[in-house]
């Protein structure tokens, strides 16, 4: 309903009555992310994750916050744990691939983007990520294939068309 201040107050009252309430912690973490307060989001999510290290949704959300904070190794560890428990989790594979690529490890990212696609990811973002990871791994042919597939999914991507032309001219 867009009444974020009221929601925050309700969640905080809940925590006073029941410290560690998972719904209140999760709600406050979401509100903090919306506000861009990544430090608060991290603290709330770490409290949740500390209670249940098997909760993949909390691990993924915490990992995304850590990526945004530049703590790539910690995020990669969380994403790797989720992928290990849930090999078919598309979001975990994409997040792990993205974190690896951002950490300068594109060759390690490629199989996770491929896994996500094999598990059903069809977003041009995933195809583009695979294409750039392949390109940075010196797999020009693989990069061209991935970027062409991205354009099949969504033809209106002028930056990808331009990149593909540059790669093909090489």
N, C-alpha and C positions, 0 to 999 in steps of 0.2 A: 504493500500500500504506500510505500515511500516514506513511512514515518520512522525513519532510522533512529532519531534521538529517543523516541519512546521505546523502540526495540532495544536499544543499548541500555537504557535504564532498567527495563524489565529483565534483561539478561544479567545485569550487574546485581539486581535485587535477588535473583535466583542464586547467584554465586555466594551471596552473603548467607542465605538460608541453607544452601547445599553446595559447599565448596567442591569444585571439581566436576560440577554437572556438565556432562558431555555436550548437551544441546546448547547450553549457555556459552560454553567455551567456543564451540563451533560457530555459533551465531556471532559472537564478538569477534572471532577471527575473520569471518566473512565481512563484517562491517569495517574492520580495520583495513582489510585488503581494498575495499571500495574507496576508503578515504586515502589510501596510499600509505598508511601507517604500517609498514612492513615489519618494524620491530615489534609492535604489539601483536600483529598477526603471527609472527614467528613464536613469540612467547606462548600465546594461546594454543597454537598447533603443537608446539613441543610438549605442553602439558597434556594434551590429548594423546599424542603419540607415545608419551611415557607410560600412559595407562594401558595402551593396547598397541603393541608394535606390529600386530597383524592387520591392523585397519588400513587397508590399501588406499582408501579415499583420503584419509588424513595424511598418510605418507606422501601421496602424490601432491596434495595441496601444499604441504610443508616443503616438498622438494621444489615446487614452482616458486614459492616465496624465497627459498634459498638461492635459486638461480637469479632471481631479480635482485637479491642482495649481493650477488657476485661470489657466493660460496658454492662454487661448482662441484668441488670434490665431495662435499657433504651431500649435495643434491644427487650426484651420480650414485653415491652409496644407497640412498633411499630408493631411487628409481630401480637400481639393480636388484635390490631386495624384492621389490614388488614384481619385477619381471621374473625373478627366480621362483616366486610363489605362484604367479599367474602368467605363464608364458603367452597366453592368448590375449592379454590385456593390451588393447590397442593404445590407450592413452599412456600407459607406462612405457611401452616401446617407443612411442613418439617422443615423450618427454626425455627418456634416456638418450635417444639419438640426438635430440636437440641439445641437451646438456653436453654430450660428448663433442659434438661439432663446435659448440661455443667455447669449449675448453681447448680447442685446437687439435682435436683427435678425430678428424673426419673419417678416416679409414675404419675406426671402431664404431662410428655412428651408422655407417652404411647398413650393416646387417639388422639393426634395430628398425630403421625406416623400412627396409624390405620386409621384416617380420610384421610390422604394422599393416603394410599394404596386403600381405598374404592373409592377414586376419580380418581384412575388410575395410581398411582405411581407403577412402577414395578422394579425399580432399586434395585440391591442387597444392595446398601448403605442404602436405607430406611428400607429394611427388617432387615439388621444387626443392624441398630439403634434401631428399635423396639425390636429386640432380646436382646440387651444389656440393654435397658431401663427396659424391663420386668425382666431380670436377677437381675438388681440392685434394683428392686421393690419386690424381693423375689418371683417372678412368674417363677419358673424353667420350668414348663411345657410349659408355653407361650413362654419362651425364646427358648426352643428347637424347638417348632413349627415354630417360625419366622426364626431361623437360618437354619432350614431344607428348608424352602421356599426359602431363599436366595440362598442356594446351588442348588435348582431346577432351579433357574433363571440363575445362573452362577456357575457351578460345580467347576471350578478351583479357589478355595479360600482356600489355605492350612491353613491359620490362623483361618478361620472360622471352617474348619473341625477339627482342633486341639482343638479349644474352645468347640465345640459341644461334642467331645469325653470326655473332662474334665468334662463338666456338666453332661453328661450321667453316668459317673463313680461315681458321688456323691451319 
